[in-house]
Amino acid sequence: MTANSQFIPVKALQALMRRGLTSRRYREAHPLSLDGALVKRGFDIVFSLSALILFSPLYLALAALVAVSSPGPIFYIQQRVGKNHRPFNCIKFRTMVIDADEALERLLANCPQSREEFERDFKLRDDPRITWIGKFLRLTSLDEFPQFWNVLMGDMSVVGPRPLVPEELHKYGNRINRVLTIQPGLTGLWQVSGRNDIPYPQRVYIDVYYVNYRTFFMDLWIILKTLGVVLFPNNNGAY
């Protein structure tokens, strides 16, 4: 699915949901299957721990660059909503100036266009609060590297739906309870399909689709696609 994809017809979407329900029931009845919850959790632990160990020099180098880029902490911690609506602290490398929240309030109060964009996407394409290293980290998605700690803690999965802030939940309507039946992901189908270039309603469909149809091999495919986004970040919809 890409940013230019059309919405799924209602009848086709209903058929997909019925098939997704069958797939979900099978996974719940067979947790030790390749697509089951226990295998997914075991993969999350092994993969995230391996990534943190193998790429620890990169981790330390990025932390140092964040520290020298502007005054403030290395990490940015934001509350997100996890499985079964449980809140957790999502960890990222800091990509903005220290007074980012106050700066955002001033910007939205004085710029109607920015306010409209932020209310629609919860992001700004040309955000003046982002530091020089922050732009690189966001473009390559390396700002999310610390979230491997969230995966180890069980708050997140390597692959899953988007980790949502509380203010976004209403945009999912009655689908939010379905999406929050599993852990949000460090990466996911949305991240490799165009990210912020995708209209918000389609982001919701992508998350619901993943929850209904996720498989072990789909996760592997998404991970490989994510590596491509990191290595070749041009025009990937990240900002």
C-alpha positions in Angstrom: 0.0 0.0 0.0 1.3 3.4 -0.9 0.4 7.0 -0.3 -1.5 7.0 -3.6 -3.6 3.9 -2.8 -7.4 4.2 -3.0 -9.6 3.3 -0.1 -10.8 -0.3 0.1 -14.5 -0.7 -1.1 -16.9 -1.4 1.8 -17.8 -4.9 0.7 -14.2 -5.8 0.2 -13.3 -4.4 3.6 -16.0 -6.4 5.3 -14.7 -9.6 3.6 -11.2 -8.7 4.8 -12.5 -8.2 8.4 -14.2 -11.6 8.4 -11.0 -13.3 7.2 -9.0 -11.3 9.7 -11.3 -12.6 12.5 -10.6 -16.2 11.4 -6.9 -15.5 11.4 -7.1 -13.9 14.9 -9.0 -16.8 16.3 -6.4 -19.3 15.0 -3.5 -17.3 16.5 -5.3 -17.1 19.9 -6.0 -20.8 19.9 -2.4 -21.7 18.9 0.0 -19.3 20.7 2.9 -21.6 20.0 2.4 -21.6 16.3 4.8 -19.6 14.1 2.3 -16.7 14.0 1.3 -17.0 17.7 1.9 -14.5 20.5 4.6 -16.5 22.3 6.7 -16.9 19.2 6.3 -13.2 18.4 7.4 -12.2 21.9 10.4 -14.5 21.8 11.4 -13.0 18.5 11.0 -9.5 19.9 13.4 -10.3 22.8 16.1 -11.9 20.7 15.9 -9.3 17.9 15.9 -6.2 20.1 18.6 -7.5 22.4 20.8 -8.4 19.4 20.2 -5.0 17.9 21.2 -3.1 21.1 24.4 -5.2 21.5 25.5 -5.2 17.8 24.8 -1.5 17.2 25.9 -0.2 20.6 28.7 1.9 19.0 26.1 3.6 16.7 23.8 4.0 19.7 26.6 5.8 21.7 27.6 7.9 18.7 24.1 9.1 18.1 23.6 9.9 21.8 26.8 12.0 21.7 25.6 13.9 18.6 22.2 14.6 20.3 24.1 15.9 23.4 26.2 18.4 21.4 23.5 19.5 19.0 21.6 21.6 21.6 21.2 21.9 25.3 18.9 19.4 26.9 18.5 15.6 27.6 19.6 12.9 25.2 16.3 11.1 25.3 12.7 12.3 24.8 10.1 10.4 26.7 6.5 10.7 25.7 3.4 8.9 27.0 1.8 6.5 24.4 -1.1 4.1 24.6 -0.2 0.4 24.4 -1.9 -2.9 24.4 -5.3 -2.9 26.2 -5.1 0.9 26.5 -2.2 0.7 29.0 -0.1 3.9 28.9 3.7 3.6 28.7 6.7 5.9 28.3 7.9 5.7 24.7 11.7 6.5 24.4 13.3 8.3 21.5 16.4 10.2 20.8 15.6 13.9 21.3 15.2 15.6 18.0 13.8 19.0 19.1 15.0 21.9 21.2 14.4 21.7 24.9 11.4 24.1 25.0 9.6 22.3 22.1 6.2 22.1 23.7 6.0 25.8 24.6 7.4 26.7 21.1 4.6 24.5 19.5 1.9 26.3 21.5 3.2 29.7 20.3 3.5 28.5 16.7 0.0 27.0 16.6 -1.5 30.2 18.2 0.1 32.4 15.6 -0.1 30.3 12.5 -3.5 28.9 11.4 -2.0 26.8 8.6 0.4 25.1 11.0 -2.5 24.5 13.5 -4.6 22.9 10.8 -1.7 20.6 9.7 -0.9 19.6 13.3 -4.6 18.8 14.1 -4.8 16.7 11.0 -1.5 14.8 11.2 -0.1 15.4 14.7 3.1 16.5 12.9 4.5 19.4 11.0 6.4 19.0 7.8 8.6 22.0 8.3 8.9 22.0 12.0 11.2 24.9 13.2 11.8 23.1 16.6 13.8 20.2 15.1 17.6 20.3 15.6 20.1 19.7 12.8 20.8 16.1 14.0 17.1 15.7 14.7 16.3 16.1 11.0 18.7 13.3 10.1 17.4 11.0 12.9 13.8 11.5 11.7 14.6 11.0 8.1 16.3 7.7 8.8 14.0 6.7 11.6 17.1 6.3 13.9 15.4 8.5 16.5 13.4 5.4 17.3 16.4 3.3 18.0 16.0 3.6 21.9 12.6 2.0 21.5 14.3 -1.4 21.5 14.3 -0.9 25.3 10.5 -0.6 25.1 10.4 -3.8 23.2 12.5 -5.6 25.8 10.3 -4.2 28.6 7.2 -5.7 26.7 5.6 -2.3 26.1 6.2 -2.6 22.3 6.9 -5.1 19.7 9.5 -4.9 16.9 6.6 -4.9 14.4 3.1 -3.6 15.1 0.6 -0.8 14.7 1.7 2.8 15.3 2.3 3.8 18.9 -0.4 6.4 19.5 -0.6 9.4 21.7 -3.8 9.7 23.8 -5.0 12.6 21.6 -5.1 10.4 18.5 -7.4 7.6 19.8 -10.6 9.3 18.8 -9.5 9.3 15.2 -9.7 5.5 15.1 -13.3 5.5 16.2 -14.6 2.0 17.1 -11.5 0.4 15.5 -9.3 1.5 18.3 -10.2 -1.4 20.6 -9.2 -3.8 17.8 -5.9 -2.0 17.2 -5.0 -2.0 20.9 -5.3 -5.8 21.2 -1.6 -6.1 20.5 1.6 -4.1 21.3 2.4 -1.2 19.1 5.5 -1.6 16.9 8.9 0.1 16.6 8.2 -0.3 12.9 5.2 -1.4 11.0 3.2 -1.6 7.8 2.5 2.2 7.9 6.2 3.0 8.3 7.2 1.2 5.1 4.2 2.4 3.1 4.7 6.1 2.9 4.4 7.2 6.6 3.3 10.8 6.9 2.4 11.1 3.2 -0.5 8.7 3.8 -3.9 10.4 4.7 -4.9 9.7 8.3 -7.9 7.5 7.5 -5.7 5.2 5.4 -3.3 5.0 8.3 -6.1 3.6 10.4 -6.9 1.0 7.7 -3.3 0.0 7.6 -3.1 -0.6 11.3 -6.4 -2.6 11.3 -5.2 -4.7 8.4 -1.9 -5.5 10.1 -3.7 -6.6 13.3 -6.0 -8.8 11.4 -3.5 -10.4 9.0 -0.1 -10.3 10.7 2.1 -13.3 10.3 5.6 -14.1 11.1 6.7 -13.8 7.5 4.9 -10.5 7.1 6.9 -9.2 10.1 10.1 -10.3 8.5 9.2 -8.6 5.2 8.4 -5.3 7.1 11.7 -5.5 9.0 13.6 -5.9 5.6 11.6 -3.0 4.2 12.5 -0.9 7.3 16.2 -1.5 6.7 15.7 -0.1 3.2 14.0 3.0 4.7 17.0 3.5 7.1 19.6 3.0 4.4 17.9 4.8 1.6 15.7 7.4 3.3 14.8 9.6 0.4 11.1 10.2 -0.2 10.0 7.8 2.5 7.4 10.1 3.9 9.3 10.7 7.2 9.6 14.2 8.8 
